[in-house]
Amino acid sequence: MLAAGGIVFTLLAALAPGTPVRLQTADAGPMNGRLVSTDAAALVIDVGDLGPTRVPRESIVRLQAVQRRRQTVKGLILGAAWFAVLGLGVSHCPPDPELPPCRPIGEIAAIFAGVGAASGAAVGTLITREDWQTIPSSRIQVGIAPRRHGAALNLAFRF
């Protein structure tokens, strides 16, 4: 159980001051605010009108924090796909023999896909997504451990 407490402490230490958090306590109920600081015994949360509030770790039943993620890869993939389709649509060769020869359809689609990937990645970097991540409680731990012929479910309670 010491390892589980260490994991919780490491996850909390990685949270930057100002990170939006929401927590459920056994005494006061749900709280939403921004993390001010953490120490071994408590969290200090800025709850808005109430100001900074010290919440003992033992009273926390559930804790969630916002994790911001950039959408660079998603933008790269979507940009490449959309521009490749656009390149396929644009790659019409005119029947006029006086015009310069046409490029192969795959080459035009690849050029458009490259431009789309670069622009999509640039736009995706500017867009962030916020996900609520649950920080595990050191009171109850559930885990899966490998066994010789499969896996076992571990459940531990701390009182």
N, C-alpha and C positions, 0 to 999 in steps of 0.2 A: 504494500500500500504506500510505502514511502516513495516509490517510483511514480505513482499516480499523482501524489502531491507535488512532486518535482515537475511533472509535466504541466500541471495547472499553474504553478509558479512561473515556469518558463513562458507559457502562453500569455499570462498577464503581464510579465515583464516586457514582452515584445510589443504590447499595445502602447501607442504614443499618447501623451497627454492631448486631450481634445478629441479623442476618438469617441464617436457616439456609442453609447452602451444602453442596454435595457436589462434589468434584472428583477428577479422575483425573490423577495425575502420572506422568511417565516414569520417575522414580526409585523412589518409595515406594508407588505403587499408589493405590487409592481412599482417600479421606478424607471423613468427614462431620463437620460441626461448625457453629459460629456464627462469622460474620465479626466480627473485632475491629477491624481497620483495613486500609487499602490505601495504597500509595504507588506511585511510578513503577517500582520494582524488584520488589516482592513484595506478597503478601497475608499477613495475620496471621489465623490461624484458631484458635479455641478448640476443641480436639478432645476435650474432656472430661477424662479422667484424665491425659492427657499435658500439659494446659494449653495456653497459647498457642503455636502453631507457626508459624514464618515459612516461607512457601512462595514460592520465586522464580517470577516470572511465566513465565520461559523454560521451566520444567519442567512447567507446567500443560498437559495435553493436552485436557482437557474440564472445563468449569466450569458448574455449574447453581446457581441461587438460587431461593428460594421467592418467589413473587409472590402476595400476598393480594388477593382480590377480594371485594367485598361483593356480595350477591345481591339488591340492591334492585329492579332491573328485572324479574328473574325472579319475585320475590315479587309485584310489582305485577301482572304478566300472569296468573300462576296464581291469585292472589286474585280478580282481576276475573272470570276465567273460571269458577271454582268458585262464586263467589257469584251470578253471573248465572244459572247453571244452577239454583242453589238458589232464586233468585227466580222462575224459570219454574215450579218445582215448587210454590211457595207461593202463586202467583197464582190460586188457584181462587176463583171467585166463588160465594157461596152463593145458592141459588135463592130464599131468603126475601126478599120485597119490602119487609119492614119494616127490613131492615138498610141501612146507607148504600150508595150505588152503588159498584161496583167500579172500580178504576183499570185502565187498559189493561195488558195483559200485558207489553208492551214497556217501559212506564214503570216497572213494578215490577222487571223484570229490570235496567233501567238503574240504578235506585236501589241495588239489591243489588250490582251490579257496581262502583259507586262506593265503597260501603262496603268491599267486598272488595279493591279496588285499594289503598285507603288502608291497610287492615290488613295486606295482603300486602306492601306496600312497607315498612311499619314492621318487620315480622318479617324480611323479606329483608335489611334494613340491619343487623340484629343477627347475621346468619349470614355467615361468611366462608368462602371456598373457597381452598385453597392449591394453586397450580400450580407445577410445577418449570419454570423458564425457562432455556434454555441460553444462556449468554453466549458470543458468538462468539469463537473463538480467533484471535489475530492471525497464527498460523502458517499456517493454511489458510483461504482465503476462497473461497466459491463464491457467485456472483451471476448475476443475469439482467440483461442490458443491452438496451435497445431498439435496434433496427436499422431501416433504411429499409423492409425487407420482412419484418418479423417480430421475432424476438428472438435473442440470442446468449447462450450459457452461458459465463461467465468462471470460470476456476479459477486461483488464484494460490497458490504455495508460498513460504514464507520459511524459509531455513536459518540 
